[in-house]
Amino acid sequence: MLTRSVRNLIETPGGPRIDFTAPAGEPALAAPDSVSWWVFKNPVALFVGGITAVILELAEPRVRSGVWDHSSFRTDPLTRLKRTGLAAMVTVYGARSVAEKMIAGVGRQHARVAGSTPDGTAYRATDTELLDWVQATASFSFLEAYHTLVSPLSDAEKDRFYAEAAPAARLYGAAGAPTSRAQWEGQLAAMLPRLERSEIVLEFLGLMRETRLAPGPVSRLQRPLIRAAVGLVPPEVRERLGLGREWMPRPLELPMIRLAGRVSDRIAVLEAPPAQACMRMGLPGDWLYRRR
């Protein structure tokens, strides 16, 4: 069941299939002993962090217009999320040559995205400020999902996580993405006046709530996981977005999610990218699941 759930996060019918076991011995952008490899192996953190990151992205009007007007979120949110999940897996676990090729393709797609927000503000998806914000929200969201719902991380580990994202961030064009918790907090404070409420955020959450994103019994956790994702959004941003108590986790949901997060953190899924990447580097497939 867990194998199916992990695959469901990143695989689409007819979509690309990445061999994370090849080329043998070729390193990724992050090292096997990185905090990043430890965090991204967890499907609970991956799912919840992905939702939180999108909420934060959609809070910025230029990013929101770019995402909503130039992607398939409205018409096919599941496929769009899976593509994003696969991109995250390749960025963290893929061989460097594979990751660089994929990221270059993403850059070419971004180069074609431009437009104006409803109030007439022009944007381009290649704007460094917007790329920095997208990278920052991803780092924050995946990190906090793991720290809050799976296993606590030390302040030093959190800073390492932000710093480890720098090589990939530069390839994506996010040269000013935060490399520490302090830099993230500074970036959030600087961006906060630009963030605003939008019905699109509620539409996105509605789509996530109504679209079946996981098979079998795992689907019963979907709405609690979405509420957990909203709960990770910084309070000052939730207030700006108008996300009230009705979107927050209900009593007993967080303990249930934490249990699922801890259990899944120790179950090696040998067909999943984290285990396959370990094998590419000559490590046992379950190495990540017993190293911390």
C-alpha positions in Angstrom: 0.0 0.0 0.0 2.8 2.4 0.9 4.6 1.6 -2.4 1.4 2.5 -4.3 1.0 5.7 -2.4 4.5 6.9 -3.0 4.3 6.1 -6.6 1.0 7.9 -6.8 2.6 11.1 -5.7 4.9 11.3 -8.7 3.8 9.0 -11.5 1.3 9.8 -14.2 0.0 7.5 -17.0 2.2 8.1 -20.1 4.4 10.5 -18.1 8.2 10.4 -17.8 9.9 7.5 -16.0 13.2 8.5 -14.4 15.7 5.8 -13.5 17.2 6.9 -10.2 19.6 4.0 -10.1 21.6 5.4 -13.1 24.2 6.4 -14.0 25.8 4.2 -11.3 27.9 6.2 -8.9 27.0 9.6 -10.2 26.2 12.0 -7.3 23.1 14.1 -7.0 23.0 17.9 -6.4 22.8 17.0 -2.6 24.8 14.3 -0.9 23.3 11.1 0.6 24.2 12.2 4.1 22.4 15.6 3.6 19.3 16.7 5.6 17.6 17.0 2.2 17.9 13.3 1.4 16.5 12.5 4.9 13.5 14.9 4.6 12.3 14.2 1.1 12.1 10.5 1.5 9.0 10.9 3.7 5.7 10.8 1.8 3.8 12.7 4.5 6.2 15.6 4.5 6.3 15.5 0.7 2.5 15.7 0.4 1.9 18.3 3.2 4.9 20.4 2.3 3.8 20.5 -1.3 0.4 21.9 -0.5 1.8 24.5 2.0 4.3 25.6 -0.7 1.5 26.2 -3.3 -0.6 28.2 -0.8 2.4 30.5 -0.1 3.1 30.8 -3.8 -0.5 31.7 -4.6 -0.4 34.4 -1.9 1.9 36.4 -4.2 -0.2 38.0 -7.0 2.4 37.7 -9.8 3.3 34.1 -9.0 -0.5 33.4 -8.6 -1.3 34.7 -12.1 1.6 32.8 -13.6 0.6 29.5 -12.0 -3.1 29.8 -12.5 -3.1 31.3 -16.0 -0.3 29.1 -17.4 -0.6 25.7 -15.9 -3.1 22.9 -15.6 -3.9 23.4 -11.9 -7.5 24.3 -12.6 -8.2 21.5 -15.2 -6.0 18.7 -13.9 -4.6 19.4 -10.5 -3.5 15.9 -9.8 -1.3 15.6 -12.8 0.2 19.1 -12.1 1.0 18.1 -8.5 2.5 14.8 -9.6 4.8 16.6 -12.1 5.9 19.0 -9.3 6.5 16.0 -7.0 8.6 14.3 -9.7 10.6 17.5 -10.3 11.3 17.6 -6.5 12.5 14.0 -6.5 14.8 14.5 -9.5 16.2 17.7 -8.0 17.1 16.0 -4.7 17.8 12.4 -5.7 18.5 12.3 -9.4 22.0 12.0 -10.8 23.4 15.5 -11.4 23.3 15.2 -15.2 19.7 14.1 -15.1 18.7 16.9 -12.7 20.5 19.5 -14.7 18.8 18.4 -17.9 15.4 18.5 -16.2 16.0 21.9 -14.6 17.1 23.3 -18.0 13.8 22.1 -19.4 11.9 23.8 -16.6 13.8 27.0 -17.4 12.8 26.9 -21.0 9.2 26.5 -20.0 9.4 29.4 -17.6 10.9 31.6 -20.4 7.6 31.3 -22.3 5.5 32.4 -19.3 4.6 36.1 -19.0 1.6 38.2 -18.5 -0.1 40.7 -16.2 -2.0 40.4 -12.9 -5.6 41.5 -12.7 -4.4 44.9 -11.5 -2.1 45.3 -14.5 1.2 44.4 -12.9 3.5 42.8 -15.5 5.4 39.6 -14.6 7.7 37.1 -16.2 8.2 33.6 -14.7 12.0 34.2 -15.1 11.9 37.2 -12.7 14.5 36.5 -10.1 12.4 37.8 -7.2 9.6 35.4 -8.1 12.0 32.5 -8.6 13.5 33.3 -5.2 10.1 33.3 -3.6 9.1 30.0 -5.1 12.3 28.4 -4.0 12.0 29.9 -0.5 8.5 28.7 0.0 9.4 25.2 -1.1 12.3 25.0 1.3 10.3 26.3 4.2 7.3 24.1 3.5 9.0 20.7 3.1 11.3 21.4 6.0 8.5 22.5 8.4 6.3 19.6 7.3 9.0 17.1 8.3 10.0 18.9 11.5 6.4 19.3 12.7 4.7 16.1 11.5 7.5 13.5 11.3 10.6 14.1 13.4 12.0 17.3 15.0 15.1 18.8 13.5 17.7 20.9 15.3 18.3 24.5 14.3 21.6 23.5 12.8 19.9 20.8 10.7 17.4 23.4 9.5 20.1 25.8 8.4 21.9 22.9 6.6 18.7 22.1 4.7 18.3 25.6 3.4 22.0 25.8 2.5 21.9 22.4 0.7 19.2 23.8 -1.7 21.5 26.5 -3.0 23.1 24.5 -5.9 19.7 23.5 -7.3 18.2 27.0 -6.6 21.0 28.6 -8.7 20.2 26.2 -11.6 16.5 27.2 -11.4 17.6 30.9 -11.5 16.8 31.6 -7.8 20.2 33.1 -7.0 18.7 35.0 -4.0 16.9 32.1 -2.3 17.5 31.8 1.4 20.4 29.7 2.6 19.4 29.8 6.3 16.4 30.1 8.6 17.3 33.8 9.3 17.4 34.5 5.6 14.0 32.9 5.1 12.5 34.9 7.9 13.9 38.1 6.3 12.6 37.2 2.9 9.1 36.4 4.4 9.1 39.8 6.2 10.1 41.6 3.0 7.5 39.8 0.9 4.6 40.0 3.4 3.3 43.4 2.3 2.9 42.0 -1.2 0.9 39.0 -0.2 -2.8 39.2 -0.5 -6.1 37.4 -0.2 -7.5 35.7 -3.3 -10.4 33.5 -4.1 -7.9 31.4 -6.1 -6.3 30.2 -2.9 -9.7 28.9 -1.7 -10.3 27.4 -5.2 -7.0 25.6 -5.0 -7.8 24.2 -1.5 -11.2 23.2 -2.7 -9.7 21.3 -5.6 -7.2 19.6 -3.3 -10.1 18.6 -1.0 -12.3 17.2 -3.7 -9.8 15.6 -6.0 -8.8 12.1 -4.9 -5.0 12.3 -4.6 -4.2 8.9 -3.1 -5.5 5.3 -3.6 -7.3 3.1 -1.0 -7.4 3.8 2.7 -4.7 6.4 2.4 -7.3 8.7 0.8 -9.0 9.0 4.2 -6.1 11.1 5.4 -6.4 13.5 2.5 -8.5 16.2 4.1 -6.7 16.0 7.5 -3.4 16.4 5.5 -4.7 19.4 3.7 -5.7 21.0 6.9 -2.2 20.2 8.4 -0.7 22.0 5.3 -2.8 25.1 6.1 -1.7 24.9 9.7 2.0 25.1 8.6 1.4 28.4 6.8 2.9 31.2 8.9 0.1 32.8 11.0 0.7 36.3 9.5 0.2 34.9 6.0 -2.9 32.8 7.0 -4.4 36.1 8.4 -3.7 37.9 5.1 -5.3 35.0 3.1 -8.3 34.8 5.3 -7.8 31.2 6.2 -9.7 30.8 9.4 -10.2 28.1 11.9 -12.3 26.1 9.5 -9.2 25.3 7.5 -7.1 24.3 10.5 -6.5 20.7 11.8 -9.2 19.3 14.0 -8.6 17.6 17.4 -6.8 14.3 17.2 -5.8 14.9 13.5 -2.2 16.0 14.1 -1.4 13.0 16.4 -2.8 10.7 13.7 -0.8 12.4 11.0 2.4 12.3 13.1 2.0 8.6 13.7 1.6 8.1 9.9 4.7 10.3 9.4 6.8 8.4 11.9 5.8 5.0 10.6 6.4 5.9 6.9 9.8 7.3 7.8 11.1 3.8 8.7 9.6 1.8 5.9 12.0 1.5 3.0 10.1 1.6 -0.4 12.8 0.1 -2.6 11.0 1.1 -5.8 10.9 4.8 -4.7 13.5 7.4 -5.7 15.2 7.7 -2.3 16.0 4.0 -2.1 17.0 3.8 -5.8 19.3 6.8 -5.4 21.0 5.1 -2.5 21.6 2.0 -4.6 23.0 4.2 -7.4 25.6 5.5 -4.9 26.5 1.9 -3.8 24.5 2.1 -0.5 21.8 -0.3 0.7 18.3 0.6 -0.4 17.2 1.0 3.2 20.2 3.1 4.2 18.2 6.4 4.5 15.6 4.7 6.6 17.9 3.7 9.4 20.7 6.4 9.4 19.2 8.9 11.9 
